[in-house]
Amino acid sequence: TLVSEEENMYQYTLPDTLEQDISLYVILRGDATGDGVIDVFDVYEMQDYLKSTDAAAADLTGIFYMAGCVTDDDTLDLFDVYAVLDYIKNGSFGESRG
C-alpha cells in the first residue's frame, strides 16, 4: 500500500503468524541518497565517499552504501559511479530490455 507518494514510502502488512517484529528495508539500486530518484546527487554522494580518506567519517553507510554498489560486487568504486552515470543517460544499468 502506498503511504506517501511524495516520499516513495510503502507499507506492507506481514502475516499474523510471525511471532517477532521484523524490519524490512527496500533500496533502489543506484539511489545512494535515499530520495527515491537516481540522479546526479547520487553520483555526488558516491564521489564524496570515494574521495574520503577516512571511511568511518564518510556519510555513505548501511543501505545507502549498498544502493551505491550497482555493479556485481559488494565494493563501492569508480565502476559504480560510471554505472550510475550510464543509468542517468540511458535509463538502465546495461541490462537488456527484453
Stockholm file with secondary structure:
# STOCKHOLM 1.0

chainA/1-98         TLVSEEENMYQYTLPDTLEQDISLYVILRGDATGDGVIDVFDVYEMQDYLKSTDAAAADLTGIFYMAGCVTDDDTLDLFDVYAVLDYIKNGSFGESRG
#=GR chainA/1-98 SS CEEETTTTEECCCCCTTCCSCCCCCCCCTTCSSSSSCCSHHHHHHHHHHHHCSCGGGCSCCHHHHHHHCCSSSSSCCHHHHHHHHHHHHHSSSSCCCC
#=GC SS_cons        CEEETTTTEECCCCCTTCCSCCCCCCCCTTCSSSSSCCSHHHHHHHHHHHHCSCGGGCSCCHHHHHHHCCSSSSSCCHHHHHHHHHHHHHSSSSCCCC
//
